[in-house]
Each structure stands twice: as structure tokens, then as C-alpha cells.
Amino acid sequence: MRKIFMYTLVLSTALASCKKEKALNVDLTKTNPVTYIPGSVDTWLNNNYLNPYNIEVLYRFDRFQAPIDKELTPVREDQIQPALEAVRDVWIKPYMEIAGAGFFKPLVPKQIALVGSAQHNMDGTITLGTAEAGRRVNLFTINDYDKNNVPAVELMLHTIHHEFVHILHQTIPISPDYEKISPEYVGASWVSFANTLANAKALGYITRYARNNKNEDFAETVATLLVEGQEFFDAFANTAPADAEAKLRKKEQYVVDYYKINYGLDFRALQAKVKIAKEALTGTSRSFALNLSAGVYKGFSFNRNAVSEPAAFVTAFDASRTALFTRTGITLGSAFNLDFVNVKTNRVDMVLKFTGTSATFNGGFWYNITANISPGNGLVQFAIAPAGTGQEYANGTALQAQFKPILDHLTASTLKLDWIEGVIPNSKGVLGGFSVAVNNQFWFYGTLKK
């Protein structure tokens, strides 16, 4: 586009210099090239953006509305409605449902400009979105939109949420205390090869870009919590160094408090609405197996008295409890835990912990467990590993025969990991289920520990 424009300009100048002594025989009233007639896309945009929210969507390519030193591609008309349905459903509607029109309409940008391609920059980065003084948001890469490409969808939605956060903090500034949490901002040098994601994570930043400045850090934290979601954030924080995890959690709490104190909004309710909308859009959600292997959870809590716990599990547990009491006189508690040894670096080694309820018993019964987790097919195989040191491990080793029924129940089969909403409604993300892989028999479930 730029080369064609420059060539035309030079040619016109040459013609004018050759014929300057004569008047041009041109009817200027007939040179207006605008022949556009509004169509179905415009009607849809009026009904879904302009009329209800006073947002004008600019999609007809205007070269002077974008940096003239960048090669940009016009948006494909067939991509407009699908992409903006996603933006409406996962950005506008959640805010409207939680905060209402009185909050959203005064703050919403009055224009959204669409560009088909990304904007490539001299430093090797690409621009996916910009917010101009809170009045217009520019969204790039619209031509690549495909709701079945979940990472790309998340990237676009992350961009619009990120840019809206800038409007929020430009209206009510972030406290200076926020930038004290992780003060290692580097400005434009965030693009440096030295600023890897691992390095940014170790300093308490959710993305590399968050190291630009406090405003970008805040916007990236909010957008990640909303779009990539709490489970993604938990996995990121849980697997960060201890100091970095504390910083990430402090920023998370600051976000919750900022929305509540400054705008009276329940951020967790907003987060839940965005999650439901995104999953409805893409038809996908994070699996239990993926979460387990990624470090979202620090372990499980099991209870033989839990509602709908399978009978085979209860039978195995009771057999162990009876055997323990017969041998030692110690009554086994109804709950036990299976915890990762160190979820930050190791999602294989776990510790199985039982506790007795006898007044004279002050220890526990511990077993080392390894977990061969296969997130791709949602399978896990537990196995008993050599005992660790300490009295609790010694207790477990001495009484392993008494615990054999429940240990066998845990380790005998390859198990399938899944949510159990069909068994216990509304338990997704709270309870994790285990079924025998070969016959899909429900084997046991536990409460997830974060």
C-alpha cells in the first residue's frame, strides 16, 4: 500500500510540471471515490455495539488512522462479526452483568478500530492492541481469528481486557505501593533477551511485558486473571520461587482490592463470568489432568465420609482402619491427604498422610508415592516409593500391612482424571475425580488443595 501511494504521488507531480501552462480538463465533482453502501455487517455493528454501548467500530481501512511507517493489512469483512461476538461476550457482557451500565458506559472507549494483521515493530516485537487516551482501542490480527484456536482467542481477549484496564487506572490511579511489590521495571528493555519469562517469573511478574512499568504490570496481572484464568495464575504462582509467589499473590490481592475499593466491583464474580463466557465461546476448559501436571494444586484431601464417595473406596479404607485398630488400638481418622513434596519443581513425588485419633498417639502414617501423570490422555498411575526419613515414615513402614487395602486401592490401577460434575453438581475446579481407565468405574475423589 505504501509503495503504491508513493509511486502515484511522484507520477502526478511529473504530469503537472509538464502541462503547467495549460488548465487541466478535470471535473472535480466526479472524483470522490467513496462509493461504500452500508451492509449487513454495519447493521450488526449498530445493533451490537453502536446503539447499546455507543461504541463505533472502525473497520474500513483508513491508512491515516494507523502509523504510516508500518505495513498493515485491512481487516477481512467475514472476520468482523465472529471476532467482535467474542469481544462482546467475553469482555462487554461480563462487565455489564457485574457492574452495570452506570459503570461500563462512561468508561468504555468510544471507538474500536480493527486491523487485519499485527503491527511489527523495529525492536522485534509485535503490537496486538493499543488504547488511545481512553477513547479508542485498536485491535490487530483480526484476520487470524478462529474460535477453535484457543491460544489465539485468549490473546485477542487478553488484549482488549488489558487495554480496558488502562482506562480504569487512568481514571483512578494505581497506588504507589503497587510498584513497590516488584520494583525491577526496565521500560522498553523488557524486550531484551535477558528478560526471559523465567527471569520475569522469578521476580514476581506474570509476563515479560509486565516488567515495562507498573501500569503494564497491573494491566497484565488483571488481564491474565480474567482471560487465562485463575487456574493458569495459580499454576504460574505455585511453581514460582517462594519470594516470587508471595509477590504474585500480593498483586492478585491488590487487583481484587482495587476493583472493590475504587469501583465497588466484585472482581471474583467478574472473573467467574469471564471464565464461563470464554468456555462457552471456545467449547473448551482446562482439564483436571492438565491442572495437576501444571502445578495448580498442592495436593488432595480425601474423606471416607464424603458424599457419594464410591463404596469400593469406603470398603478399602474401613478395612485398613479395622486392621490398624486390631493391631495397635489406634483409630484412624476419616480423612487423609496426598500432597506434593514440592509442587514448584516436582509434580511426581507425593506424600500420603494418614492421622490417628488416639489420645496417646502423636504421629502419623506417611508413605512416599510417585505419580506418573499423562495430561495428554488424562491418566495417572500412583505407585509406592521408598520411605523417607522421620517417625511418620517409620510408622507407615511398620504398619504397611494394615494399610494395604487402601494402598492397593490407590495404586492397583491406571486411573483416569476428570471432573465429577455428573456425580456432584457444581464441583468443577473444587473436586477431582479418579476412575479406573479400563472400565471407567468411579474409584474415588478428593478435594483439591491450592
C-alpha positions in Angstrom: 0.0 0.0 0.0 2.7 2.5 0.9 4.7 1.9 -2.3 1.7 2.3 -4.5 0.8 5.6 -2.8 4.3 7.0 -3.2 4.5 6.0 -6.9 1.2 7.7 -7.6 2.3 10.8 -5.9 5.5 11.1 -8.0 3.7 10.4 -11.3 1.1 13.2 -10.6 3.9 15.7 -9.8 5.6 14.9 -13.1 2.4 15.3 -15.2 1.7 18.6 -13.5 5.1 20.0 -14.3 4.8 19.0 -18.0 1.4 20.7 -18.5 1.6 23.6 -16.1 1.0 26.1 -18.9 -2.5 24.6 -19.6 -5.6 24.2 -17.5 -6.5 20.6 -16.6 -9.7 19.4 -18.1 -11.0 17.6 -14.9 -14.4 17.7 -13.4 -13.5 17.7 -9.7 -17.2 17.0 -8.7 -16.8 13.5 -10.1 -13.5 12.5 -8.3 -14.9 11.4 -5.0 -14.0 7.7 -4.8 -16.4 6.9 -1.8 -19.0 4.5 -3.1 -19.5 2.5 0.1 -23.0 1.4 0.9 -23.7 0.1 4.4 -24.4 -3.6 4.5 -25.3 -6.4 6.9 -22.0 -6.1 8.9 -22.8 -2.4 9.6 -26.3 -3.3 10.7 -24.9 -5.9 13.1 -22.3 -3.5 14.5 -25.0 -0.9 15.0 -27.2 -3.4 16.8 -24.5 -4.9 19.0 -22.0 -2.0 19.6 -23.1 1.5 18.5 -26.7 1.5 19.7 -26.4 -0.3 23.0 -22.9 0.9 24.1 -22.2 4.0 21.9 -19.1 2.2 20.6 -18.2 2.9 16.9 -16.3 0.1 15.2 -13.9 1.3 12.5 -13.1 -1.5 10.1 -13.0 0.2 6.7 -9.2 0.6 6.1 -8.1 4.2 6.6 -4.3 4.4 6.1 -4.1 7.6 8.1 -5.7 6.1 11.2 -2.6 3.9 11.7 1.1 4.5 11.7 2.2 5.3 8.2 5.6 3.6 8.7 4.0 0.2 9.3 2.9 -2.4 6.8 -0.7 -3.3 7.9 -3.4 -5.4 6.3 -7.1 -4.4 6.1 -9.5 -6.5 8.0 -11.4 -9.2 6.2 -15.1 -8.4 6.4 -16.1 -12.0 7.2 -13.9 -11.9 10.3 -15.6 -8.9 11.9 -18.7 -10.3 13.4 -17.1 -13.6 14.7 -14.3 -11.7 16.4 -16.5 -9.0 17.8 -19.0 -11.5 19.1 -16.1 -12.9 21.2 -15.2 -9.4 22.4 -18.8 -8.6 23.2 -19.5 -11.9 25.1 -16.2 -12.2 27.0 -15.4 -8.5 27.7 -18.6 -6.3 27.5 -21.2 -8.7 28.8 -19.3 -9.8 32.0 -18.7 -6.2 33.0 -22.3 -5.2 32.2 -23.6 -8.2 34.2 -21.4 -7.5 37.3 -21.0 -3.7 37.2 -23.9 -2.5 35.1 -24.3 0.3 32.5 -23.6 3.0 35.0 -20.1 1.8 35.4 -19.3 0.5 31.9 -20.8 3.0 29.5 -18.9 6.2 30.8 -15.6 4.3 30.8 -15.9 2.3 27.6 -13.8 3.5 24.6 -16.0 5.2 22.1 -14.2 3.6 19.1 -12.7 0.2 18.4 -10.5 0.1 15.3 -9.8 -3.2 13.6 -6.7 -4.1 11.7 -6.3 -7.4 9.9 -2.6 -8.0 10.7 -0.3 -7.5 13.6 1.9 -4.3 13.8 5.5 -5.4 13.6 8.0 -3.1 15.4 11.7 -2.3 14.9 12.6 -4.0 18.2 11.3 -7.3 17.0 8.0 -7.2 19.0 4.5 -7.0 17.6 1.7 -4.8 18.7 -1.6 -6.6 19.3 -3.6 -3.7 20.7 -3.3 -0.1 21.8 -5.5 2.3 23.9 -5.5 5.9 22.8 -6.3 8.3 25.7 -9.1 6.0 26.8 -11.2 7.0 23.8 -10.2 4.4 21.2 -8.9 0.8 21.3 -7.1 -0.6 18.3 -7.2 -4.4 17.8 -4.8 -6.1 15.4 -4.6 -9.6 13.9 -8.4 -9.8 13.4 -7.8 -11.8 10.2 -6.3 -14.6 12.2 -9.3 -15.0 14.5 -10.6 -18.6 14.9 -12.6 -19.6 17.9 -11.1 -23.1 17.7 -7.6 -21.7 18.2 -7.9 -21.2 21.9 -4.4 -19.6 22.4 -5.1 -17.1 19.7 -8.6 -16.3 21.1 -7.1 -15.8 24.6 -4.5 -13.5 23.1 -7.1 -11.3 21.5 -9.3 -11.2 24.6 -6.3 -10.6 26.8 -5.5 -7.6 24.6 -9.0 -6.0 24.9 -9.1 -6.6 28.7 -5.6 -5.3 29.1 -6.4 -2.1 27.2 -9.6 -1.5 29.2 -7.6 -1.9 32.4 -5.5 1.1 31.2 -8.7 3.1 31.0 -9.6 2.1 34.6 -6.2 3.1 36.1 -6.1 6.3 34.1 -9.4 7.2 35.7 -8.4 6.1 39.2 -4.6 5.7 39.5 -2.8 2.7 41.0 -1.4 3.2 44.4 2.4 3.9 44.6 2.5 0.9 46.9 1.8 -1.4 43.9 5.1 -0.7 42.2 7.0 -1.5 45.4 5.9 -5.1 45.2 8.2 -5.8 42.3 10.3 -2.7 41.6 12.5 -4.2 38.9 10.9 -2.4 36.0 13.1 -2.0 32.9 11.0 0.1 30.5 11.5 -0.6 26.8 14.3 -3.1 27.7 11.6 -5.6 28.6 12.2 -7.0 25.0 15.8 -7.8 25.9 16.8 -11.5 25.6 17.9 -11.3 29.2 14.3 -10.7 30.3 13.1 -14.2 29.7 9.8 -15.4 31.1 11.6 -17.4 33.6 13.5 -14.4 34.8 10.4 -12.3 34.9 8.6 -15.0 36.8 11.4 -15.2 39.4 11.0 -11.5 40.1 7.2 -11.8 40.5 5.9 -10.7 37.1 3.1 -12.6 35.3 4.6 -11.9 31.8 7.7 -10.5 30.3 5.8 -7.3 29.2 4.8 -6.7 32.8 8.3 -5.5 33.5 7.8 -2.5 31.3 6.3 -0.3 34.1 3.8 -0.5 36.9 0.8 0.3 34.6 1.6 -2.6 32.2 2.3 -4.8 35.2 -1.1 -4.1 36.6 -2.9 -4.5 33.3 -1.1 -7.8 32.6 -2.0 -9.1 36.0 -5.7 -8.2 35.7 -5.9 -9.5 32.1 -4.3 -12.8 33.0 -6.5 -13.4 35.9 -9.6 -12.7 33.8 -8.7 -14.3 30.5 -6.1 -17.0 31.0 -7.9 -17.5 34.4 -7.3 -18.4 38.0 -6.1 -21.9 37.3 -3.4 -20.6 35.0 -2.4 -17.9 37.5 -2.3 -20.5 40.3 -0.1 -22.8 38.3 2.2 -19.9 37.5 2.4 -18.7 41.1 2.7 -22.2 42.7 5.7 -23.1 40.5 7.5 -19.8 41.1 10.2 -19.3 43.7 8.8 -18.6 47.2 9.6 -14.9 47.1 8.1 -14.5 43.7 5.0 -16.5 44.6 4.5 -14.1 47.5 4.8 -11.1 45.2 2.3 -12.6 42.7 -0.2 -13.3 45.4 0.2 -9.8 46.7 -0.5 -8.4 43.3 -3.5 -10.7 42.9 -4.9 -9.4 46.2 -4.2 -5.8 45.1 -6.3 -6.3 42.0 -9.2 -7.7 44.0 -9.0 -4.7 46.4 -8.5 -2.1 43.6 -11.8 -3.2 41.9 -13.7 -3.3 45.2 -12.4 -0.1 46.8 -12.3 2.1 43.7 -15.2 0.8 41.7 -17.3 -1.2 44.1 -16.9 -4.3 41.9 -16.6 -7.9 42.9 -13.6 -9.0 40.9 -14.1 -12.7 41.7 -17.6 -12.5 40.3 -16.3 -10.8 37.2 -13.6 -13.4 36.9 -16.2 -16.2 37.1 -18.4 -14.6 34.4 -15.4 -14.2 32.0 -14.5 -17.9 32.6 -18.0 -19.1 31.8 -18.2 -16.9 28.7 -14.8 -17.9 27.4 -15.5 -21.6 27.9 -18.9 -21.2 26.1 -17.2 -19.5 23.2 -14.4 -22.0 22.7 -16.1 -25.1 23.9 -13.1 -26.0 26.0 -11.9 -25.7 29.6 -8.7 -26.7 31.4 -8.7 -30.4 32.3 -8.1 -31.8 35.7 -5.0 -33.7 34.3 -3.5 -30.5 32.8 -4.0 -28.6 36.0 -2.5 -31.4 38.1 0.6 -31.7 35.9 1.0 -27.9 35.6 1.1 -27.3 39.4 -2.3 -25.8 40.0 -2.8 -28.0 43.1 -0.6 -28.7 46.0 -2.4 -31.9 46.8 -5.7 -33.5 47.7 -7.8 -34.2 50.8 -9.8 -37.4 50.8 -12.6 -38.4 53.3 -14.4 -41.7 53.6 -17.5 -39.8 54.8 -17.7 -37.5 51.8 -21.0 -37.6 50.0 -21.1 -40.0 47.0 -17.6 -41.4 47.7 -17.6 -44.8 45.9 -18.4 -47.9 48.1 -15.2 -49.7 47.0 -13.1 -46.8 48.3 -15.0 -46.8 51.7 -14.6 -50.6 52.0 -10.9 -50.4 51.4 -10.5 -47.6 53.9 -12.5 -49.3 56.5 -10.6 -52.5 56.1 -7.4 -50.6 56.8 -8.9 -48.8 59.8 -10.1 -52.1 61.3 -6.7 -53.7 60.8 -4.9 -50.8 62.3 -7.1 -50.8 65.4 -6.8 -54.5 65.8 -3.0 -54.3 65.7 -2.4 -51.1 67.7 -5.7 -49.9 69.3 -5.3 -46.6 67.3 -8.4 -45.4 65.5 -7.7 -44.0 62.1 -9.3 -40.6 61.2 -11.8 -40.5 58.4 -9.7 -38.1 56.3 -6.2 -38.3 54.8 -4.1 -36.2 52.4 -2.0 -36.8 49.3 0.4 -33.8 48.9 3.1 -32.9 46.5 6.6 -32.9 48.1 7.5 -29.7 46.2 5.0 -28.6 43.6 7.3 -25.7 42.5 9.8 -28.1 40.9 8.3 -31.6 41.1 4.9 -32.8 40.1 5.8 -36.5 40.5 6.7 -37.1 44.2 3.9 -37.0 46.7 3.4 -38.0 50.4 0.3 -39.9 51.5 -0.5 -38.9 55.1 -2.9 -40.6 57.5 -3.6 -39.5 61.1 -4.7 -41.5 64.1 -7.2 -40.1 66.6 -5.9 -41.8 69.7 -5.1 -39.5 72.6 -1.8 -41.4 73.2 -0.8 -41.2 69.5 1.2 -38.2 68.4 2.4 -39.1 65.0 1.1 -40.0 61.6 1.5 -42.7 59.0 3.3 -41.5 55.8 4.0 -43.2 52.5 6.0 -41.8 49.6 4.0 -42.0 46.4 5.1 -41.4 42.8 2.5 -40.2 40.3 3.1 -40.9 36.6 0.8 -38.2 35.2 -0.1 -38.1 31.5 -2.0 -34.9 30.8 -2.4 -35.7 27.1 -4.7 -38.6 27.8 -5.8 -37.7 31.3 -4.3 -40.7 33.0 -2.3 -41.2 36.2 -0.6 -44.2 37.8 0.3 -44.0 41.5 3.0 -46.2 43.0 4.6 -46.7 46.4 8.1 -45.4 46.6 10.9 -46.0 49.1 10.1 -44.5 52.5 11.5 -41.2 53.6 13.1 -40.5 57.0 11.3 -39.5 60.1 9.0 -41.1 62.6 5.9 -40.7 60.4 7.6 -42.7 57.7 8.7 -45.3 60.2 5.2 -45.7 61.4 3.9 -46.2 57.9 6.6 -48.8 57.1 5.9 -50.7 60.3 2.2 -50.8 59.6 2.2 -51.1 55.8 0.4 -54.5 56.0 -2.5 -52.9 57.9 -2.8 -50.1 55.3 -2.5 -52.5 52.4 -6.3 -52.4 51.4 -6.3 -48.6 50.9 -2.8 -48.5 49.4 -3.8 -51.2 46.9 -7.0 -49.3 46.1 -4.9 -46.2 45.3 -2.1 -47.9 43.3 -3.6 -51.1 41.7 -4.9 -49.5 38.5 -4.2 -46.8 36.0 -6.7 -44.1 36.7 -8.4 -41.5 34.6 -8.5 -38.0 35.9 -11.7 -36.0 35.4 -14.2 -33.6 36.9 -17.2 -35.2 38.5 -20.0 -32.7 37.8 -22.2 -35.6 36.9 -21.8 -37.1 40.4 -21.6 -33.9 42.4 -23.0 -30.8 40.5 -21.1 -27.5 40.5 -17.9 -29.2 41.8 -15.7 -28.5 38.9 -12.4 -27.0 40.0 -13.1 -28.0 43.6 -13.3 -31.8 43.5 -11.1 -34.0 41.4 -12.3 -37.5 40.4 -10.4 -40.7 39.7 -11.9 -43.6 37.6 -10.4 -46.9 36.5 -9.2 -46.3 33.0 -10.1 -49.7 31.5 -13.8 -49.7 32.6 -14.4 -46.1 33.7 -15.5 -47.3 37.1 -15.7 -44.4 39.5 -12.9 -45.2 42.1 -12.6 -42.2 44.5 -12.5 -38.4 44.5 -10.7 -35.7 46.6 -10.9 -32.1 47.4 -8.3 -30.0 45.6 -5.7 -28.2 47.7 -4.3 -24.9 46.4 
